[in-house]
Amino acid sequence: MRRERLTPAEVRRIALGAQGFSTSRPRGPITRHHIRRTLARTGLLQIDSVNVVARAHLMPLYARLGPYPVEVLQRAHAKKPRMLFEYWAHEASLLPVELQPFLRWRMERARRGEGVYKGLVHFAREKRELVERLYKEVESRGPLAASELDGESGSGGWWGWSETKKALEWLFWCGRITTHSRRPSFERLYDLPERVLPRDVFDAPTPREDDAQRALVNIAARALGVASEPDIRDYFRLKPDVSKARVAELVEDGVLYPVEIRGWRHAAYLHKDAQLPRRIDRAALLAPFDPVVWERDRAERIFGFRYRIEIYTPAHRREHGYYVLPFLLGDRIAARVDLKADRKERVLLVQSSHAEPKAPAHTAEALRRELERLAHWLDLDSVLVMPRGNLAQQLGPIK
């Protein structure tokens, strides 16, 4: 598809089509094949420890595939033949194992102290003996959790970690160890890459740094469909100079086409594989870390949807709630709901529900169906709608 300019409606459909929303959800059982096809579109799944509704990396698959057995993803991550591995991409992420060679340049930079928390770099240099001792522990006894090595699990960011956890995370960032699997508590078990990655991936030659970066930019641009350079840069958290150089090279190679979009501050690029669906006919609840909305400026440009996660906002200052999920209806974001899975009471709490301006008349009906489907997937018995927000009354009681 070649275009010199795109309308806002076309941009929405291209972006959603690129992310897998232009096709129907699978009708039969969900298998590894469906996971692989979805990852071929999104490129990665962002990991986050917040478990208010479900773990962040589980939700994008649910939005695209519908209710699926979580065990299928868990096996793809932790069982042979392993399909996914963990590393820093768009924050901590699950990625297809085939991408591991294209991230080795980042691991090498980490070893030089680049692209890593400065405090962690300083710690690793000061504690070289500890780092090497723990590496040998993982080598001889892995897979191991940090808590097995020093009895501490740590808390928060790196500043809340024990020394053991800091050392292991440094080794992880450098690519010397990797995630073998995670416990139900979400604690990482560390092991050596050669024991985790498929042999053909581990033995694959390391691409040149610029070639690897170009591959990542290509993946990001294809996943976005149409995007500005900062959008593309953000997908794998590349540096501006790196991203600008690689985007320019892909334009020269005919992979990206400059395109005009009214109201965009930055130049826009259309990927050569982008499709323009005739329509988007899907309803889906999007997690805060879904690629459709994780870059807030892009979500506002494409959907006219101003979205801020308010987890760290004091309760009395929150506008829409603690853990708010946008509701995609067709090619628009029609509503947002503050959800919580109360597993003890086996109920999905809708703590607030707000319709967006110009939301379709059938928004409440469509959202009700999606909330029922989500509750069933989470193995909850009912949905409780709290009387907060301009959509709550229309949603009404849901069993």
MOMO-V303257 format. One line per field, one symbol per residue. phi: phi as a letter, one per 20 degrees, with the letter a starting at -180 (. if undefined). psi: psi as a letter, one per 20 degrees, with the letter a starting at -180 (. if undefined). burial: # if it has 16 or more other ideal C-beta (glycine too) atoms within 10 Angstrom, else .. A space follows every 50 residues. Layout:
BEGIN
phi->???
psi->???
burial->???
END
This chain:
BEGIN
phi->.dbebcegffffffffffeneedffgeefecggfffffffeenacfdbff cfdbggfefgfffedngcfgffffffecdeffdcbdafcelfbecggfeg fedffffffgfendmcgfffffgfffdgffgfffgffffecffcegffec mddmbmfffdefffffffffffffnfcbefacfgfnffdebfgfedfggf ffeffefggffffffffffffffencaeffffgfgdlefgffffffffff ffeneddfbecfnefdgdcdffefddffadcccbedfgdfgfcfefffff fedmdeccfdgeeggfdfecpfcedfdecmdceeabcedbeeffelceee fabceegmfgfegffffgfffffffffemdebcdeefcofdffffmfce
psi->opqhqqrhhggghgghghjjjiqqqqhaqprhghgghghhghhrpppqip lgfrqhihghgghhiapqohhggghhhiqqophqrproenapqpqphiig hijhhhgghghjjpjqphhhggghhhlgggghghghggghiqqqqhhhhj jqirqbahijqrhggggghghghijhrrpgaqrhijpqpqrqhiigqqhh ghiqqpqqghgghhgggggghhhhfpqrghggghgjlrqghgggghghhh ghijhqpqqpppiphqqqppqhjqqnqhromqpqppqhkphhjhohgghh ggikoopppkgjpqgiipgiagnppqopockqohrqpoqponhgilqopn hqppqqpkqqhjgggghgghhggggghjlqhrpooqlpqiighhgapp.
burial->#.#..#.#.#############..##...#...##..##.#######... .###############.#.#.##.####...#########.######.## #######..#....##...##.##..#..##..##.##...######.#. ...#......######################.....######..###.. #..#.......##################.######.#...######.## ....###.#.#..#...####..#.##..#.##############..##. ###.#.#.##.........######################.....#### ######..#...##.###.##.###.##.#..###...#.##.##..#.
END
